[in-house]
Amino acid sequence: EEEEEEEEEEGKKSKRGGGKKKQQLFDEEEEDDSESDVDLDDDEFIGGEDSDDSESESSEPESEDEEDELLPIERKSRKMDAEKAKKTSESRLEQLQVNVRDEETYQLPSSSSSESSDEGDDDDDDDDDDERRKKSTSSTKGIPDLTSIQQRIQEVVRVLADFKNRRAPDRSRNDYLERLTSDLATYYGYNHFLIRYFIDTFSVPETMELLEANETQRPVTLRTNTLKIRRRDLAAQLINRGVNLDPIGKWSKVGLLVYDSRVPIGATPEYMAGMYMLQSASSFLPCMALSPQEGERVLDVAAAPGGKTTYLAALMRNTGIIFANEFQKKRLNSLVANLQRMGCTNSVVCNYDGRQLPKVLGYVDRVLLDAPCSGTGVIAKDSSVKVSKSTEDIAKCAHLQKELLVAAVDCCDANSKSGGYVVYSTCSVTVEENEQVVDYILKKRDVKIVSTGLEFGRKGFTSYRGKTFHPSVSECRRFYPHVHNMDGFFVCKLQKMSNRTTSIITTTTSMASNNSSKNTRVEKKIASSSDEEEGDIEEEEEEENKMKKKMMMIKKMMMKK
C-alpha cells in the first residue's frame, strides 16, 4: 500500500510538472506569435518583400498539414490570394515612389550630359569594363539611347503640365520646350522646325498624340460606286470573298471600312468592274461639302488620280458636265483610267495650268479645288515629310494656293441659279496653307464663307500667333489623325456673291478714298474760289481809290483855273 501511495504521489508530481512544462510551452508559443505578428506589421508598413518571406516561413508547417486536407480548388484559390496580396504590396510601394517623385522638381540636364546619356556612357570601376565600354561606344557612337530619351520626354511633359511647381528655378519654359523639341525630333525622326511648329500650334499633350497617330497607318477605306451597285450588295459580295468590313460611319452612305481581307482588296473582280474605289475617308469630305446637283457644270481644278472626280460624277448621276483638269501630264493616265473604270460619262479631261482656267473655260456652277500642299496631314502615308519640309516650302505652297483659289473663284458664276459655290481643301494642318489663304480670298474677291454641312470636325482658327482672321473662318472644318482617325484635312466652302474682281472690303475702302479725294477737291475749289473773290474785291477797291484820286486832282485843277 505504501508503495502504491508513493507511486500515486510521483504520478501527481509528474502531471503537475508536465502541466507546468505545457504551460511554459504555450506561453513561449504565444510570445513567438506576438513577436511574429509585430514583425509582420512592421514589414507590411514598410512595404518590403520580407513580410511575404516571414509569412511563408511561419505558416510552412501549418500550411503543409492544411494543404493535405484541402481540395485542389482551395489550394489554387489560396495561391491566388497570396499572389494578389504580393501585387498589392508592390503597387503600394510603387505608388509611394511615384508620389515622392511628383513632389520633386525635375532638373533639366545640360546638353553635354544629355549627349553622354544618349550615347550610353556609364562609368565603371574595372579596367576591363572600361575597355569594353570604349569599344562598344566607338562602334555605337552617334546612336541615341531611345529609352533614356523617352524617359526624359515624359519628365519634361510632366514638368510643363505643372510648370510653376515642378520647374527648376534656373530654367525658363523655353529651355524645357527646346529640350522637348530636340528629344521629340530624335525619337520620332522629324526635323526641329516641324516639331516646334506642332508645339506652337497645338498643346504639348496634343502634339504627343498627333506624333503617335502619325506612326500608325490609317484604316483602309473604300467608296461604293453608286453608278453601278448599292453599298449593301457590294458589302455582301466582298464578305463572300473573305473581306471583313463595316460601314465607315453614319456620316457617309457610300463608305466601307476594311479590317482585313484574304484577297488583295485592289485586285478583286468587283474592283476591276468599277464597283468601288480605294479612297481615304478624308477625301470624301470636299465632295460632300460641294454637294453638286444634277445637270450642273462643275470644275475640278486638280483632279488626278480621280477619286473626287468620280465621286462628283456619282453624286450628279452622270448628268451635266465635269471638267477634270490636271496640270501634270504624267498623272493624266491614272485619271483617265479611273474615269473609264468607274463608268463616268459626263467628264471632260483637260490639261491646263489652274491659274489660266478662267480664260479657257469661262463660268461654271461649282468649283472644287483640292490644292497641292505640303502634306503635313498625311505623314503616316509619306514619312519623307518629316524631314523635307521647311518654312520656305510652306510659304511657296501658300503662294501657289492663293493664286489657284483666286482663279477658282473667278471661274465660278455668282449668277448661277443652283450653284455659285467653291470648296477649298488641303491635306495639311498648317495655318499658312488653310485659314490664311481663306482670309486672303475674302479680301480679294466678293465671297463669303458658308457652312460646309459636315456633321463633325473642329472649327477653323480665327487667330494664330498674333494674326487675327475674319470671324467667319470658324465655319471651316479641320480633321486630325489623333481625333478623327483619318488623314489631316482642311475643308472650307465659299459662296460667290458677285462677279466683281474686287471684294466688298476693297471696294468700300476705294469708295471711301474716292469720296475723300472728291471732298478734298471740292474744298480746294471752294477755297480757290473764295480766294479769287477776295482778290477781285481788293482790285475793285483799288480802282475806286484811283478814280477818287483822279477826281480830286481834276477838281483842284478846275479851282486853280
C-alpha positions as CSV (number, residue, x, y, z in Angstrom):
1,E,0.0,0.0,0.0
2,E,2.8,2.4,0.9
3,E,4.5,1.7,-2.4
4,E,1.2,2.3,-4.3
5,E,0.7,5.6,-2.4
6,E,4.3,6.7,-3.3
7,E,3.7,5.8,-7.0
8,E,0.4,7.9,-7.0
9,E,2.3,10.9,-5.4
10,E,5.0,10.6,-8.0
11,G,2.4,10.5,-10.8
12,K,0.7,13.6,-9.5
13,K,4.0,15.4,-9.3
14,S,4.9,14.3,-12.9
15,K,1.5,15.5,-14.0
16,R,2.0,18.9,-12.3
17,G,5.5,19.2,-13.8
18,G,4.1,18.2,-17.3
19,G,1.3,20.8,-16.9
20,K,3.9,23.4,-15.9
21,K,6.0,22.5,-18.9
22,K,3.0,22.6,-21.2
23,Q,2.0,26.0,-19.8
24,Q,5.6,27.2,-20.4
25,L,5.5,25.9,-24.0
26,F,2.1,27.6,-24.6
27,D,3.5,30.8,-23.1
28,E,6.6,30.6,-25.4
29,E,4.4,29.9,-28.4
30,E,2.2,33.0,-27.6
31,E,5.3,35.1,-27.2
32,D,6.7,33.9,-30.6
33,D,3.3,34.5,-32.2
34,S,3.1,38.0,-30.8
35,E,6.7,38.8,-32.0
36,S,5.9,37.4,-35.4
37,D,2.8,39.5,-35.6
38,V,4.7,42.6,-34.7
39,D,7.4,41.8,-37.3
40,L,4.7,41.2,-39.9
41,D,3.0,44.5,-39.1
42,D,6.3,46.3,-39.4
43,D,7.1,44.6,-42.7
44,E,3.7,45.4,-44.1
45,F,4.1,49.0,-43.1
46,I,7.5,49.2,-44.8
47,G,6.1,47.5,-47.9
48,G,9.1,45.3,-48.4
49,E,9.4,41.7,-49.5
50,D,10.5,40.4,-46.1
51,S,6.8,40.3,-44.9
52,D,6.0,37.7,-47.5
53,D,9.0,35.6,-46.5
54,S,8.2,35.7,-42.8
55,E,4.6,34.8,-43.5
56,S,5.7,31.9,-45.6
57,E,8.2,30.7,-43.0
58,S,5.8,30.9,-40.1
59,S,2.9,29.3,-42.0
60,E,5.0,26.5,-43.6
61,P,4.3,23.7,-41.0
62,E,0.6,24.7,-40.7
63,S,0.1,25.1,-44.4
64,E,1.6,21.7,-45.2
65,D,-0.8,20.0,-42.9
66,E,-3.7,22.0,-44.1
67,E,-2.9,21.6,-47.8
68,D,-3.1,17.8,-47.3
69,E,-6.6,18.2,-46.2
70,L,-7.7,20.9,-48.8
71,L,-9.1,20.3,-52.2
72,P,-7.1,21.3,-55.3
73,I,-9.5,24.2,-56.0
74,E,-9.0,25.6,-52.5
75,R,-5.2,25.3,-52.9
76,K,-5.3,27.3,-56.1
77,S,-7.5,29.9,-54.5
78,R,-5.0,30.3,-51.7
79,K,-2.2,30.7,-54.1
80,M,-4.1,33.3,-56.0
81,D,-4.8,35.2,-52.8
82,A,-1.1,35.2,-51.8
83,E,-0.1,36.5,-55.3
84,K,-2.8,39.2,-55.1
85,A,-1.5,40.3,-51.7
86,K,2.0,40.4,-53.0
87,K,1.0,42.5,-56.0
88,T,-0.9,45.0,-53.8
89,S,2.1,45.5,-51.6
90,E,4.3,46.1,-54.7
91,S,1.8,48.5,-56.1
92,R,1.7,50.4,-52.8
93,L,5.5,50.7,-52.9
94,E,5.4,52.0,-56.5
95,Q,2.7,54.5,-55.7
96,L,4.7,55.8,-52.8
97,Q,7.7,56.2,-55.1
98,V,5.6,58.0,-57.7
99,N,4.1,60.3,-55.1
100,V,7.6,61.2,-53.9
101,R,8.7,61.7,-57.5
102,D,5.8,64.0,-58.3
103,E,6.6,66.3,-55.4
104,E,10.2,66.7,-56.6
105,T,11.3,69.2,-59.2
106,Y,12.9,67.9,-62.4
107,Q,16.4,69.2,-63.1
108,L,16.8,69.7,-66.8
109,P,20.0,68.0,-68.0
110,S,22.6,70.1,-69.8
111,S,23.4,69.4,-73.4
112,S,26.7,67.6,-72.6
113,S,25.1,65.3,-70.0
114,S,22.2,64.5,-72.3
115,E,24.5,63.7,-75.1
116,S,26.6,61.4,-72.9
117,S,23.4,59.7,-71.6
118,D,22.2,59.3,-75.2
119,E,25.4,57.6,-76.2
120,G,25.2,55.4,-73.2
121,D,28.5,56.2,-71.5
122,D,28.4,54.9,-67.9
123,D,31.4,55.0,-65.5
124,D,32.7,51.6,-64.3
125,D,35.4,50.8,-61.9
126,D,37.1,47.9,-63.5
127,D,39.7,48.4,-66.3
128,D,38.2,45.6,-68.4
129,D,34.8,47.1,-68.3
130,D,36.3,50.5,-69.3
131,E,37.9,48.9,-72.3
132,R,34.8,47.0,-73.3
133,R,32.8,50.2,-72.9
134,K,35.2,52.2,-75.1
135,K,35.0,49.6,-77.8
136,S,31.2,49.4,-77.6
137,T,30.8,53.2,-77.6
138,S,33.2,53.6,-80.5
139,S,31.2,51.1,-82.5
140,T,27.8,52.6,-81.5
141,K,28.8,56.3,-81.3
142,G,26.1,58.6,-82.6
143,I,23.3,56.1,-81.9
144,P,20.9,57.7,-79.4
145,D,19.5,55.8,-76.4
146,L,15.8,55.9,-77.1
147,T,14.8,54.6,-73.7
148,S,16.5,57.5,-71.9
149,I,15.1,59.9,-74.4
150,Q,11.6,58.6,-73.8
151,Q,12.0,58.9,-70.1
152,R,13.3,62.5,-70.5
153,I,10.3,63.3,-72.7
154,Q,7.9,62.0,-70.1
155,E,9.6,64.0,-67.4
156,V,9.6,67.3,-69.4
157,V,5.9,66.8,-70.3
158,R,5.2,66.3,-66.6
159,V,7.0,69.5,-65.7
160,L,5.3,71.5,-68.4
161,A,1.9,70.3,-67.2
162,D,2.5,71.9,-63.8
163,F,5.3,74.3,-64.6
164,K,5.0,76.6,-61.6
165,N,5.6,73.9,-59.0
166,R,7.9,71.4,-60.9
167,R,10.2,73.7,-62.8
168,A,13.9,74.2,-61.8
169,P,14.4,77.7,-60.5
170,D,17.2,78.5,-63.0
171,R,15.3,77.2,-66.1
172,S,12.7,79.0,-68.2
173,R,9.8,77.5,-70.1
174,N,11.6,78.0,-73.4
175,D,14.5,75.8,-72.1
176,Y,12.1,73.0,-71.4
177,L,10.5,73.4,-74.8
178,E,13.8,73.4,-76.6
179,R,14.8,70.2,-74.8
180,L,11.5,68.6,-75.6
181,T,11.7,69.7,-79.3
182,S,15.1,68.1,-79.8
183,D,14.1,64.9,-78.0
184,L,10.9,64.5,-79.9
185,A,12.7,65.2,-83.2
186,T,15.3,62.5,-82.3
187,Y,12.7,60.0,-81.1
188,Y,10.2,60.3,-83.9
189,G,12.6,61.2,-86.7
190,Y,11.3,64.7,-87.5
191,N,13.3,67.9,-88.2
192,H,13.2,70.6,-85.5
193,F,11.1,73.0,-87.5
194,L,8.1,70.7,-87.8
195,I,8.1,69.6,-84.2
196,R,8.3,73.2,-82.9
197,Y,5.5,74.2,-85.4
198,F,3.3,71.5,-83.9
199,I,4.1,72.5,-80.4
200,D,3.3,76.2,-81.2
201,T,0.0,75.2,-83.0
202,F,-1.3,72.6,-80.5
203,S,-0.7,71.9,-76.9
204,V,2.1,69.7,-75.8
205,P,-0.1,66.7,-74.9
206,E,-2.0,67.0,-78.2
207,T,1.3,67.2,-80.1
208,M,2.3,63.9,-78.4
209,E,-1.0,62.4,-79.5
210,L,-0.5,63.7,-83.1
211,L,3.0,62.3,-83.4
212,E,1.9,58.9,-82.1
213,A,-1.0,58.9,-84.5
214,N,1.3,59.6,-87.4
215,E,3.3,56.5,-86.6
216,T,0.3,54.2,-87.3
217,Q,-1.4,53.7,-90.7
218,R,-4.9,54.9,-91.2
219,P,-7.5,52.2,-91.8
220,V,-8.2,51.0,-95.3
221,T,-11.5,52.6,-96.7
222,L,-13.3,52.2,-100.0
223,R,-16.1,54.1,-101.6
224,T,-19.0,52.4,-103.3
225,N,-19.7,53.5,-106.9
226,T,-23.4,54.1,-106.8
227,L,-23.5,54.4,-110.6
228,K,-23.1,50.6,-110.7
229,I,-24.0,49.0,-107.3
230,R,-25.5,49.7,-103.9
231,R,-23.4,49.6,-100.8
232,R,-25.4,46.7,-99.3
233,D,-24.9,44.5,-102.3
234,L,-21.2,45.3,-102.6
235,A,-20.6,44.5,-98.9
236,A,-22.3,41.1,-99.4
237,Q,-20.1,40.3,-102.4
238,L,-16.9,41.3,-100.6
239,I,-17.8,39.4,-97.5
240,N,-18.3,36.2,-99.6
241,R,-14.8,36.7,-100.9
242,G,-13.4,36.8,-97.3
243,V,-13.3,40.6,-96.7
244,N,-14.0,41.7,-93.1
245,L,-15.7,45.1,-93.3
246,D,-18.2,47.5,-91.8
247,P,-19.9,50.8,-92.7
248,I,-17.5,53.7,-92.3
249,G,-19.9,55.7,-90.1
250,K,-23.2,57.4,-90.0
251,W,-21.8,60.5,-91.8
252,S,-21.3,58.6,-95.1
253,K,-23.7,56.4,-97.1
254,V,-21.2,55.0,-99.5
255,G,-18.1,54.4,-97.4
256,L,-16.9,51.0,-96.1
257,L,-14.1,50.3,-93.6
258,V,-12.0,47.2,-94.3
259,Y,-10.4,45.5,-91.3
260,D,-8.7,42.6,-93.0
261,S,-9.0,40.6,-96.3
262,R,-8.0,37.2,-97.5
263,V,-7.8,38.6,-101.1
264,P,-6.0,41.7,-102.4
265,I,-8.6,44.4,-102.0
266,G,-7.2,46.3,-105.0
267,A,-7.4,43.3,-107.4
268,T,-10.9,41.8,-106.9
269,P,-13.3,41.4,-109.8
270,E,-15.5,44.0,-108.2
271,Y,-12.7,46.5,-108.2
272,M,-11.9,45.7,-111.8
273,A,-15.5,46.2,-112.7
274,G,-15.6,49.6,-111.1
275,M,-17.9,48.8,-108.3
276,Y,-15.7,50.6,-105.7
277,M,-12.8,53.0,-105.4
278,L,-10.0,52.7,-102.8
279,Q,-10.1,56.1,-101.3
280,S,-9.2,57.7,-97.9
281,A,-12.1,58.8,-95.7
282,S,-10.9,62.4,-95.6
283,S,-11.2,62.6,-99.4
284,F,-15.0,62.1,-99.1
285,L,-15.4,65.4,-97.3
286,P,-14.7,68.0,-100.0
287,C,-17.2,66.3,-102.4
288,M,-19.8,66.1,-99.7
289,A,-19.3,69.8,-98.9
290,L,-19.6,70.8,-102.6
291,S,-22.8,68.8,-103.0
292,P,-23.2,69.2,-106.8
293,Q,-26.6,69.0,-108.3
294,E,-27.8,67.2,-111.4
295,G,-27.3,69.0,-114.7
296,E,-24.7,71.5,-113.4
297,R,-21.3,72.5,-114.8
298,V,-18.6,71.5,-112.3
299,L,-14.9,72.1,-112.4
300,D,-12.3,70.0,-110.5
301,V,-9.1,72.1,-110.7
302,A,-6.7,69.3,-109.5
303,A,-8.4,66.1,-110.5
304,A,-5.8,63.3,-110.6
305,P,-6.0,60.4,-109.7
306,G,-9.7,60.8,-110.0
307,G,-11.2,59.7,-106.6
308,K,-13.0,63.0,-106.0
309,T,-14.0,63.4,-109.7
310,T,-15.7,60.0,-109.8
311,Y,-17.5,60.8,-106.5
312,L,-18.8,64.0,-108.1
313,A,-20.0,62.1,-111.1
314,A,-21.8,59.6,-108.9
315,L,-23.4,62.5,-106.9
316,M,-24.6,64.0,-110.2
317,R,-25.7,60.6,-111.6
318,N,-23.7,61.1,-114.8
319,T,-25.6,64.3,-115.7
320,G,-24.2,67.7,-116.5
321,I,-20.5,68.2,-117.3
322,I,-17.4,67.8,-115.1
323,F,-14.2,69.5,-116.3
324,A,-11.5,67.3,-114.8
325,N,-8.3,69.4,-115.0
326,E,-4.8,68.1,-114.2
327,F,-1.6,70.1,-114.7
328,Q,0.9,67.2,-114.6
329,K,0.7,65.2,-117.8
330,K,2.2,62.1,-116.1
331,R,-0.9,61.8,-113.9
332,L,-3.4,62.0,-116.7
333,N,-3.2,58.3,-117.4
334,S,-4.4,57.3,-113.9
335,L,-7.2,59.9,-114.1
336,V,-8.5,58.7,-117.5
337,A,-8.2,55.0,-116.4
338,N,-10.2,55.6,-113.2
339,L,-12.9,57.6,-115.1
340,Q,-13.3,54.8,-117.6
341,R,-13.3,52.0,-115.0
342,M,-15.9,53.7,-112.8
343,G,-18.2,54.4,-115.8
344,C,-18.1,58.3,-115.6
345,T,-19.5,59.5,-119.0
346,N,-20.1,63.2,-118.1
347,S,-16.4,64.1,-117.6
348,V,-14.0,66.0,-119.8
349,V,-10.3,65.7,-119.1
350,C,-8.1,68.7,-119.7
351,N,-4.5,69.6,-119.1
352,Y,-4.1,73.3,-118.2
353,D,-2.4,75.4,-115.6
354,G,-5.1,76.0,-113.0
355,R,-4.3,79.7,-112.9
356,Q,-5.2,80.1,-116.6
357,L,-8.6,78.3,-116.4
358,P,-10.7,81.5,-116.2
359,K,-9.5,82.4,-119.7
360,V,-10.2,79.0,-121.1
361,L,-13.5,77.7,-119.5
362,G,-15.4,80.8,-118.5
363,Y,-18.1,80.4,-115.9
364,V,-19.2,77.2,-114.2
365,D,-21.7,76.5,-111.4
366,R,-19.4,74.9,-108.8
367,V,-15.7,74.5,-108.4
368,L,-13.7,72.0,-106.3
369,L,-10.1,73.0,-105.5
370,D,-8.1,70.3,-103.7
371,A,-5.0,72.3,-103.8
372,P,-1.4,70.9,-103.8
373,C,0.1,71.3,-100.3
374,S,3.0,70.4,-98.0
375,G,1.3,67.1,-97.0
376,T,1.7,67.6,-93.2
377,G,-1.6,65.9,-92.7
378,V,-0.6,62.6,-94.4
379,I,2.7,61.9,-92.7
380,A,1.5,58.3,-92.0
381,K,1.5,57.7,-95.8
382,D,4.6,59.7,-96.7
383,S,7.2,59.7,-94.0
384,S,9.6,61.9,-96.1
385,V,7.5,64.9,-95.0
386,K,9.1,64.6,-91.5
387,V,12.5,65.9,-92.6
388,S,11.8,67.5,-96.0
389,K,9.6,70.5,-95.1
390,S,10.7,73.9,-94.0
391,T,9.3,77.4,-93.7
392,E,10.2,78.2,-97.4
393,D,8.3,75.1,-98.6
394,I,5.2,76.1,-96.7
395,A,5.4,79.7,-98.0
396,K,5.8,78.5,-101.6
397,C,2.7,76.2,-101.2
398,A,0.7,79.0,-99.7
399,H,1.6,81.4,-102.5
400,L,0.5,78.8,-105.2
401,Q,-2.7,78.1,-103.3
402,K,-3.7,81.7,-103.2
403,E,-3.2,82.0,-106.9
404,L,-5.2,78.9,-107.6
405,L,-8.0,79.9,-105.3
406,V,-8.3,83.3,-107.0
407,A,-8.6,81.5,-110.3
408,A,-11.2,79.1,-109.0
409,V,-13.4,81.9,-107.6
410,D,-13.1,83.7,-111.0
411,C,-14.3,80.5,-112.8
412,C,-17.4,80.3,-110.6
413,D,-20.6,82.1,-111.7
414,A,-22.3,84.1,-109.0
415,N,-25.5,84.4,-111.0
416,S,-26.0,80.6,-111.2
417,K,-29.5,79.6,-110.1
418,S,-28.3,76.5,-108.2
419,G,-24.6,77.0,-107.7
420,G,-22.1,79.7,-107.1
421,Y,-20.1,77.7,-104.6
422,V,-16.3,77.0,-104.3
423,V,-14.9,74.3,-102.0
424,Y,-11.2,74.7,-101.0
425,S,-9.4,71.8,-99.3
426,T,-5.9,70.7,-98.4
427,C,-4.3,67.7,-96.8
428,S,-2.3,69.9,-94.5
429,V,-2.6,71.1,-90.9
430,T,-0.6,74.3,-91.2
431,V,-2.4,77.6,-90.8
432,E,-0.5,79.3,-93.5
433,E,-2.0,76.9,-96.1
434,N,-5.5,77.0,-94.7
435,E,-7.0,79.8,-92.7
436,Q,-4.5,82.4,-94.0
437,V,-5.3,81.5,-97.7
438,V,-9.1,81.7,-97.0
439,D,-8.7,85.1,-95.2
440,Y,-6.7,86.3,-98.3
441,I,-9.5,85.5,-100.7
442,L,-12.1,87.2,-98.5
443,K,-10.1,90.4,-99.1
444,K,-9.5,89.9,-102.8
445,R,-12.9,88.7,-104.1
446,D,-16.6,89.3,-103.2
447,V,-17.1,85.9,-101.5
448,K,-18.3,84.8,-98.1
449,I,-17.7,81.6,-96.0
450,V,-20.8,79.3,-95.5
451,S,-21.3,76.2,-93.6
452,T,-19.8,73.0,-95.0
453,G,-22.7,70.8,-93.9
454,L,-20.3,68.3,-92.3
455,E,-21.5,66.9,-89.0
456,F,-18.1,66.6,-87.4
457,G,-14.7,68.2,-87.4
458,R,-13.1,71.0,-85.4
459,K,-13.6,74.7,-86.2
460,G,-11.0,76.7,-88.0
461,F,-8.7,79.1,-86.2
462,T,-9.8,82.7,-86.0
463,S,-6.4,83.8,-84.5
464,Y,-3.0,82.3,-84.7
465,R,0.3,83.7,-83.1
466,G,-0.8,87.3,-83.2
467,K,-2.6,87.1,-86.5
468,T,-6.4,87.6,-86.5
469,F,-8.6,86.3,-89.3
470,H,-12.2,87.0,-90.3
471,P,-14.7,85.7,-87.7
472,S,-16.5,83.6,-90.4
473,V,-13.3,81.5,-90.7
474,S,-14.6,79.4,-87.8
475,E,-17.1,77.9,-90.3
476,C,-14.2,76.0,-91.8
477,R,-13.5,72.4,-90.6
478,R,-10.3,70.8,-89.5
479,F,-9.7,67.0,-89.2
480,Y,-6.9,65.3,-87.4
481,P,-5.4,61.8,-87.3
482,H,-5.4,61.6,-83.5
483,V,-9.0,62.9,-83.2
484,H,-11.0,61.5,-86.1
485,N,-8.7,58.6,-87.2
486,M,-8.3,59.9,-90.7
487,D,-5.8,61.9,-92.6
488,G,-5.2,65.5,-91.5
489,F,-7.5,67.7,-93.7
490,F,-9.0,71.1,-94.1
491,V,-12.3,72.0,-95.8
492,C,-13.8,75.4,-96.5
493,K,-16.9,76.3,-98.5
494,L,-17.2,79.7,-100.2
495,Q,-20.2,81.3,-101.8
496,K,-19.6,83.9,-104.6
497,M,-21.8,87.0,-104.1
498,S,-21.0,88.8,-107.3
499,N,-18.7,88.5,-110.3
500,R,-16.7,91.6,-109.4
501,T,-13.0,91.1,-109.3
502,T,-12.7,93.1,-106.1
503,S,-14.1,92.3,-102.7
504,I,-16.6,94.4,-100.9
505,I,-14.0,95.5,-98.4
506,T,-11.6,96.8,-101.1
507,T,-14.5,98.5,-103.0
508,T,-15.7,100.2,-99.8
509,T,-12.2,101.3,-99.0
510,S,-11.7,102.5,-102.5
511,M,-15.1,104.3,-102.4
512,A,-14.2,105.9,-99.2
513,S,-10.8,107.0,-100.6
514,N,-12.6,108.3,-103.7
515,N,-15.1,110.2,-101.7
516,S,-12.4,111.7,-99.5
517,S,-10.5,112.7,-102.6
518,K,-13.6,114.3,-104.1
519,N,-14.3,116.1,-100.9
520,T,-10.8,117.5,-100.8
521,R,-11.1,118.6,-104.4
522,V,-14.4,120.4,-103.7
523,E,-12.8,122.0,-100.6
524,K,-9.9,123.1,-102.8
525,K,-12.2,124.6,-105.3
526,I,-14.2,126.4,-102.7
527,A,-11.0,127.7,-101.1
528,S,-9.7,128.8,-104.5
529,S,-13.0,130.5,-105.4
530,S,-13.1,132.3,-102.1
531,D,-9.5,133.5,-102.7
532,E,-10.4,134.7,-106.1
533,E,-13.4,136.6,-104.8
534,E,-11.3,138.3,-102.2
535,G,-8.7,139.2,-104.8
536,D,-11.4,140.8,-107.1
537,I,-12.8,142.9,-104.2
538,E,-9.4,144.2,-103.4
539,E,-8.8,145.1,-107.0
540,E,-12.2,146.9,-107.3
541,E,-11.4,148.9,-104.1
542,E,-8.0,149.9,-105.5
543,E,-9.6,151.1,-108.8
544,E,-12.2,153.1,-106.9
545,N,-9.5,154.7,-104.8
546,K,-7.6,155.6,-108.0
547,M,-10.8,157.1,-109.6
548,K,-11.3,159.2,-106.4
549,K,-7.8,160.5,-106.5
550,K,-8.2,161.4,-110.2
551,M,-11.4,163.2,-109.5
552,M,-9.8,165.2,-106.7
553,M,-6.9,166.1,-109.0
554,I,-9.3,167.3,-111.6
555,K,-11.3,169.4,-109.1
556,K,-8.1,171.1,-107.9
557,M,-7.1,171.9,-111.4
558,M,-10.5,173.5,-112.1
559,M,-10.4,175.5,-108.9
560,K,-7.0,176.9,-109.9
561,K,-8.2,177.9,-113.3
